[in-house]
Amino acid sequence: MPKHLISIHDYSREEILDTLKLAKEFEKNPSRPIFKGKVIASIFFEPSTRTRLSFETAANRLGARVIGFSDAGNTSVTKGESLKDTIKMVSNYADLIVMRHPLEGSARYASEVSSVPVINAGDGANQHPTQTMLDLYSILKTQGKLENLKINIVGDLKYGRTVHSLIQAMSHFSPSFTFISPDELRLPQEYRDFLTTHSITFNESKNLNQGVNEADIIYMTRVQKERFSDPIDYERVKNVYSLNRSMLTSCKENMKILHPLPRVNEIDTDVDNSEHAYYFNQAENGVYTRMAIISALLGVTEL
């Protein structure tokens, strides 16, 4: 296994499947204090609820102690300390670092200066590989396979790091994609080129109903206010899509709706008690997959 998890590209197809297999074992029995005496640093330079808490829950269930911060404003960063110095200091205290940072490429840089494994918990609009692993686990659990699925991805395709990572991870499994977004949030050219290079079928639309009845997975995303430099641009697109229950009357019986959360208005609350809603279960799956990722990076790949 790789020493760090910075990009989903760090894992091969086989390593992804091995991690999902390990996550399944942790789900069967989540209390596995196999890392008593280990210390995991959770350092979040950007706000987070689900990712930070699920990582800290995973670490605690593994018996490790957690140190760190959830607000860079309370750290020496406010005094001008560089990311390099912060990482070098933290790697002296911990056996593994989980980091979220608003700058693209920051996690890769951290891995180059750290003496312990680094997990990227999100670096700007770039990558969010552990979210992708729990997305894959959720897809596998609900569909019984990862191969040859039809996936609709809706919303912020330009800045959505969860979208970018998921596209790259699913490239191992021959999917077909329907991308739904306004022009301002269209999937960047580099990812369209990536799909073309890997001979993966995709189409683009502005219509939320496009392909709903054929989809195995509908992956909704929030339009991220924090990624916009101009508030007017955000206001123009923030409520462009809202999935409601009436749209689901003719979809596949086993179709599931995923969302990395938090949601704002993009999924109506009337969908929550639908048999297609899976986003809260998806968040729970984050604990098991993150337990698996931490374990693998600390040298335990089988239970």
C-alpha positions in Angstrom: 0.0 0.0 0.0 1.1 3.6 -0.5 2.7 5.5 2.4 0.2 8.3 2.1 -3.3 8.9 0.7 -3.3 12.2 -1.1 -5.1 11.5 -4.3 -7.3 8.6 -5.3 -4.7 8.0 -7.9 -2.4 6.8 -5.1 -4.5 3.6 -5.0 -4.7 1.1 -7.7 -7.9 -0.8 -8.5 -6.8 -3.7 -6.3 -5.9 -1.4 -3.4 -9.3 0.2 -3.6 -11.0 -3.2 -3.5 -8.8 -4.3 -0.6 -9.6 -1.2 1.3 -13.4 -1.7 0.8 -13.0 -5.3 1.9 -11.3 -4.2 5.1 -14.1 -1.6 5.6 -16.6 -4.4 5.4 -14.8 -6.2 8.2 -14.8 -3.1 10.4 -18.5 -2.6 9.8 -19.1 -6.1 11.2 -17.3 -5.2 14.4 -16.4 -1.5 14.7 -14.7 -1.7 18.1 -11.2 -2.8 17.2 -8.6 -1.2 19.5 -5.7 -2.4 17.5 -3.8 0.9 17.7 -3.6 1.5 21.5 -0.6 3.7 22.1 -0.8 5.3 18.6 -1.5 9.1 18.2 -3.4 10.5 15.2 -3.2 14.2 14.5 -6.4 15.7 13.1 -5.5 19.1 11.7 -8.2 21.1 9.9 -7.3 24.5 8.5 -10.9 24.6 7.0 -14.3 23.9 8.7 -15.6 20.4 8.6 -18.2 18.4 10.5 -18.6 14.9 9.0 -15.1 14.4 7.8 -13.4 15.5 11.0 -15.8 13.7 13.3 -15.8 10.5 11.3 -12.0 10.4 11.2 -11.9 11.1 15.0 -14.5 8.4 15.6 -12.5 6.0 13.4 -9.4 6.7 15.3 -11.1 6.3 18.7 -12.7 3.0 17.6 -9.2 1.8 16.6 -7.9 2.7 20.1 -5.8 5.6 19.1 -5.6 9.0 20.8 -6.5 12.1 18.8 -4.7 15.4 18.9 -5.1 18.4 16.7 -7.3 21.4 15.9 -10.4 22.3 14.0 -9.7 26.0 13.7 -6.4 27.3 12.3 -7.2 30.6 14.0 -6.2 29.1 17.3 -2.8 27.9 16.1 0.6 29.4 15.3 -0.5 29.8 11.7 -1.9 33.1 12.8 1.6 34.1 13.9 2.9 33.4 10.4 4.1 29.8 10.8 4.5 28.1 7.5 2.7 24.9 6.5 6.1 23.2 6.3 6.9 24.0 9.9 3.5 23.1 11.1 3.6 19.7 9.5 7.2 19.0 10.7 6.2 19.9 14.2 3.0 17.8 14.2 4.8 14.8 12.7 7.0 14.8 15.7 4.0 14.2 17.9 1.8 11.8 15.9 2.0 8.5 14.1 -0.3 9.7 11.3 -1.7 13.1 10.1 -5.2 13.8 8.8 -5.2 17.2 7.1 -7.8 19.5 5.5 -6.5 22.7 3.9 -8.1 25.2 1.5 -5.1 25.3 -0.9 -4.9 22.9 -3.8 -1.7 20.8 -3.6 -1.2 21.5 0.1 -1.8 17.8 1.1 0.8 16.6 -1.5 3.3 19.2 -0.1 2.6 18.1 3.5 3.3 14.4 2.5 6.7 15.5 1.1 7.8 17.1 4.4 6.1 14.8 6.9 7.9 11.9 8.5 4.6 10.0 9.1 1.7 9.1 6.8 -0.5 11.9 5.7 -4.2 11.5 4.7 -5.7 14.2 2.5 -9.1 15.2 4.1 -9.7 17.7 1.3 -7.4 20.3 -0.4 -9.4 23.1 -1.9 -11.2 22.1 -5.1 -8.7 19.4 -5.9 -9.2 16.0 -4.2 -11.1 14.4 -1.4 -10.0 10.7 -1.6 -11.4 9.4 1.7 -14.9 10.8 0.7 -14.5 8.9 -2.5 -13.6 5.7 -0.7 -16.8 5.9 1.4 -18.7 6.8 -1.8 -17.4 3.6 -3.5 -18.2 1.6 -0.4 -21.8 3.0 -0.4 -22.2 2.2 -4.1 -20.8 -1.3 -3.7 -23.1 -2.0 -0.7 -26.3 -0.7 -2.5 -25.6 -2.0 -6.0 -23.7 -5.2 -5.2 -21.0 -4.2 -7.7 -18.9 -1.3 -8.9 -18.7 -2.3 -12.6 -20.8 -1.0 -15.5 -23.0 1.4 -13.5 -24.9 4.5 -14.8 -24.1 7.5 -12.6 -25.7 10.9 -12.7 -23.6 13.6 -11.0 -25.4 16.9 -10.4 -24.4 20.4 -9.3 -21.0 21.8 -8.7 -18.8 19.9 -11.1 -16.2 22.7 -11.4 -15.2 23.1 -7.8 -16.5 19.8 -6.4 -13.5 17.9 -5.1 -15.7 14.9 -4.3 -16.8 14.8 -7.9 -13.3 15.0 -9.3 -12.1 12.1 -7.1 -15.1 10.0 -7.7 -14.7 10.3 -11.5 -11.1 9.2 -11.3 -11.8 6.3 -8.9 -14.8 5.0 -11.0 -12.6 5.0 -14.1 -11.4 1.5 -13.0 -14.9 0.1 -13.2 -16.3 1.0 -16.7 -19.1 3.4 -15.7 -21.1 5.8 -17.8 -21.7 9.3 -16.5 -24.3 12.0 -17.0 -23.1 15.3 -15.8 -25.7 17.9 -14.9 -24.7 21.5 -14.2 -25.1 25.1 -15.3 -22.5 26.3 -17.7 -20.7 28.2 -14.9 -20.1 24.9 -12.9 -19.4 22.6 -15.8 -16.9 19.8 -15.4 -13.4 21.2 -16.1 -11.8 20.2 -19.4 -9.0 18.2 -17.7 -11.6 15.7 -16.3 -13.4 15.5 -19.6 -10.1 14.7 -21.3 -9.4 12.1 -18.6 -12.7 10.3 -19.3 -12.1 10.4 -23.1 -8.6 9.1 -22.7 -10.0 6.2 -20.6 -12.8 5.5 -23.1 -15.5 6.2 -20.5 -18.9 7.3 -21.9 -20.3 10.5 -20.6 -22.8 13.2 -21.6 -23.5 16.7 -20.3 -26.8 18.4 -19.6 -28.4 21.3 -17.8 -31.6 19.3 -17.1 -31.9 17.6 -13.7 -34.3 15.1 -15.2 -31.8 13.9 -17.8 -31.3 10.2 -17.4 -32.9 9.9 -14.0 -34.9 6.9 -14.9 -31.9 5.0 -16.2 -29.5 5.9 -13.4 -28.2 3.4 -10.8 -26.8 6.3 -8.7 -27.7 10.0 -8.5 -24.9 11.9 -6.9 -26.0 15.3 -5.7 -23.6 18.1 -4.7 -23.9 21.4 -3.0 -23.0 24.6 -4.8 -20.1 25.7 -2.6 -20.3 29.4 -1.6 -16.7 29.2 -0.2 -15.3 28.5 -3.6 -16.7 31.6 -5.3 -14.6 34.8 -5.3 -17.6 36.8 -6.5 -20.8 36.6 -4.4 -22.9 37.6 -7.4 -21.8 34.5 -9.3 -22.7 32.3 -6.3 -26.2 33.9 -6.0 -26.9 33.2 -9.7 -26.4 29.4 -9.4 -26.9 28.5 -5.7 -30.4 27.1 -6.1 -30.3 26.0 -9.7 -31.2 22.3 -8.9 -33.4 20.7 -6.3 -34.3 17.0 -6.4 -37.7 16.2 -5.1 -39.7 13.0 -4.6 -42.0 13.6 -7.6 -39.0 13.2 -9.9 -38.4 9.7 -8.7 -41.6 7.9 -9.7 -40.2 6.1 -12.7 -36.6 5.5 -11.6 -34.9 2.1 -11.1 -36.1 0.3 -8.0 -32.6 0.0 -6.6 -31.5 3.5 -7.6 -29.8 5.3 -4.7 -29.2 9.0 -4.1 -25.8 10.0 -2.6 -24.6 13.4 -1.4 -21.3 14.2 0.4 -23.2 16.6 2.6 -23.9 19.1 4.0 -26.9 19.7 1.8 -28.6 23.1 1.4 -31.5 23.1 -1.0 -30.4 20.5 -3.6 -32.4 17.6 -2.1 -35.9 18.3 -0.9 -36.6 16.9 2.6 -39.5 14.9 1.1 -36.9 12.6 -0.4 -35.5 11.7 3.0 -38.0 8.9 3.7 -37.8 7.6 0.2 -36.3 4.1 -0.4 -33.9 5.8 -2.8 -32.3 8.1 -0.1 -29.0 6.8 1.1 -27.0 10.0 2.0 -27.2 9.6 5.8 -26.2 5.9 5.6 -23.4 7.1 3.2 -22.1 9.4 6.0 -22.1 6.5 8.5 -20.0 4.4 6.0 -17.3 7.0 6.4 -16.3 5.7 9.8 -15.7 2.1 8.5 -13.8 3.2 5.3 -11.6 5.7 7.3 -10.9 2.9 9.8 -9.7 0.8 6.9 -7.6 3.6 5.4 -5.9 4.5 8.8 -5.2 0.8 9.4 -3.7 0.2 6.0 -1.4 3.2 6.3 -0.3 2.0 9.8 0.5 -1.4 8.4 -2.6 -3.5 9.1 -4.3 -4.7 5.9 -6.0 -7.8 7.3 -8.0 -8.6 10.4 
